[in-house]
Amino acid sequence: MLINPKIQKAIDLRAKEGDLEKAKNYYLKSLDVVREEGWKREQGDALEKLADLYLREGNKEKALECIDEAIDIFTQIGYREQLERSKKLKSEI
């Protein structure tokens, strides 16, 4: 889980309602925090979420950048479940 479940749910709701820009901004802010703290798993999670949002916006280039970075992180930390999920998302881009 990237952040508090209630906040996560609110961000996901924004995206579901079509407010992709607001959801993206929340994830970008979250990414800054988890990078500063050095929390690798959470960085990968945020990057995965951002990749999905960029893809929904039609920005495949940014989506690929994010998902590639997430794959690198999950490979480094040996988080297989998220690694497979990220690889699957990349195959859909």
C-alpha positions in Angstrom: 0.0 0.0 0.0 1.4 3.3 -1.0 -0.3 5.5 1.6 -3.1 5.5 4.1 -5.9 3.3 2.8 -8.5 6.1 3.1 -6.3 8.5 1.2 -5.6 5.8 -1.4 -9.3 5.2 -1.9 -9.9 8.9 -2.3 -7.2 9.2 -5.0 -8.5 6.1 -6.8 -12.0 7.6 -6.7 -10.7 10.8 -8.3 -9.2 8.8 -11.1 -12.3 6.7 -11.5 -14.5 9.8 -11.7 -12.2 11.0 -14.5 -10.2 13.6 -12.6 -6.9 12.1 -13.8 -5.0 15.3 -13.3 -5.8 15.6 -9.6 -5.1 11.9 -9.1 -1.8 12.2 -10.9 -0.8 15.2 -8.9 -1.5 13.3 -5.6 0.6 10.4 -6.8 3.5 12.7 -7.9 3.5 14.3 -4.4 3.4 10.9 -2.8 6.3 9.8 -5.0 8.4 12.8 -3.9 7.8 11.8 -0.2 8.6 8.1 -0.6 11.7 8.9 -2.7 12.9 11.3 0.0 12.3 8.6 2.7 14.0 5.9 0.6 10.9 3.6 0.6 11.5 1.5 -2.5 8.4 -0.6 -2.5 6.2 2.5 -2.2 8.2 4.2 -5.0 7.4 1.3 -7.2 3.7 1.4 -6.2 3.4 5.1 -7.0 5.2 4.7 -10.3 2.8 1.9 -11.2 -0.2 4.1 -10.4 1.3 6.9 -12.4 1.9 4.6 -15.4 -1.7 3.6 -15.3 -2.9 7.3 -15.2 -0.5 8.3 -18.0 -1.8 5.4 -20.1 -5.4 6.5 -19.5 -4.4 10.0 -20.7 -2.9 8.5 -23.8 0.7 9.4 -22.8 2.4 6.1 -23.6 5.9 7.5 -23.4 5.4 8.7 -19.8 3.6 5.5 -18.9 6.6 3.4 -20.2 9.0 5.6 -18.3 7.1 5.1 -15.0 6.6 1.4 -15.5 10.2 0.7 -16.5 11.3 2.5 -13.3 8.9 0.5 -11.2 10.2 -2.8 -12.8 13.7 -1.8 -12.0 12.8 -1.0 -8.4 10.8 -4.2 -7.9 13.7 -6.2 -9.4 16.2 -4.6 -7.1 14.2 -5.4 -4.0 13.0 -8.8 -5.1 9.3 -8.1 -4.9 8.1 -10.7 -7.4 4.3 -10.1 -7.1 4.6 -6.4 -8.0 7.3 -7.2 -10.6 4.9 -9.5 -12.4 2.1 -7.0 -12.2 4.3 -4.3 -13.6 5.5 -6.5 -16.4 1.9 -7.3 -17.2 1.0 -3.6 -17.3 4.0 -2.9 -19.6 2.8 -5.6 -22.0 -0.5 -3.8 -22.3 1.1 -0.5 -23.2 
